[in-house]
Amino acid sequence: MRRLLLAGLIGLLVTAPAIAQGPVASPSASPARLKVAALESPPFSAPDAQGWWQGIAVTLWGAIAQELRLDYELVAARPQELVDGVATGRFAAGIGALTVTPEREEKVDFTHPFFSTGLGMAVREQGGVMEVLGSIPWGNLGIALGSLLALMLLAGTLVWLVERRANPDQFGGANHNGVGAGLWWAAVTLTTVGYGDKAPMTVAGRAIAIIWMLASLVLTASFTATITSALTVSTLAGRVNGPSDLERLKVGAVAGTSSGQYLGERRILFRGYPDARAGLAAVAAGEIDVFVADRPLLQYRLAERSTDDVTVLPHVFARQDYSFAVPEGSPLRSEINRVLLRYLETAEWDQLRRRWLREE
């Protein structure tokens, strides 16, 4: 009996520390901070002077992350670096003015779009009346005027030859006076002014007059079209009417972006620039005729300039949808979409757009 009591006492002493300590719970470590890649693409995402990121996409992402209780830090990245980093898992997400493209979709997953826009074109403003006059093709206009004057002289001379004897009061006198009278008649007939002070009286003269009046209709229309075309070309010299004109101009874009991809797919040669600010400066300096980029980015950068030497054309082409990027199969995608769609229906989203895009 003593032996049993002694054995029980020894066993109790050995197990006492374990009973007192209880089960050991593994410490609940805080989740690792997410690295989120951000494009420098104001007004959607860009660091300020103190290095704090701000913009439409940054504010939107911050609201989503707050509701999902995500701890994150923003890391600056170029477009290709962002896509590759998200694809490999280096970044948990990518934000900014990130356009959804088929090539990027093969590497990463995209959330629902939060902004839709298109490409725009920035061109140099005309410098004033002298610059417009200097760009008019005076040579072509001179040829048109000279040709018209020669035809008027021919018609006037023919009328003078057949009318000088039968109608000396109107087409008589010295040769130069008669030819001058015929030229005057041809001019007023061509312009349909028709003062009526001179008119052929002979059958041959009236036949020439009928032919000249019919020819005047064609000549007037052709000359008007030539003048209009010349003035239109001069007004738009160094500018572009639409994307179809890009092939004949010196074009600039940011390489590695959707605008650069658009130009590359259409085999339009372009000069690469690091950002929209540099591209607009190149347009102002005359290095290129047009700079192509996402239109809201162009408008924002243009508003920063203190001069009005560059303008953004109203044309919008090649639709661009901005979304957040996440790794393929990421569980964050559905959670982000849920919050994103709800936020886009709020007044805060409308205010955010008006603040950065100056929308009415």
Buried (B, 14 or more C-beta within 10 A) or exposed (E): EEEEEEEEEEEEEEEEEEEEEEEEEEEEEEEEEBBBBBBBBBBBBBBEEEEEBBBBBBBBBBBBBEBEEBEBEBBBBBBEBBBBBBBEEBBBBBBBBBBBBEEBBEBBBBBBBBBEBBBBBBBBBBEEEEBBEEBBBEEBBEEBEEBBEEBBBBBBBBBBBBBBEBBEEBBBBEEEEBBBBBBBBBBBBBEEEEEEEBBBEBEBBBEBBEEBBEBBEEBBEEBEEBBEEBBEEBEBBBBBEEBEBBEEBBBBBBBBBBBBBBBEEEEBEBBEBEBBBBBBBBBBEEBBBBBBBBBBBBBBBBEEEEEEBBBBBEBBBBEBBBBBBBBEEBEBBEBBBBBBEEBBEEEEBEEBBEEBBEEE
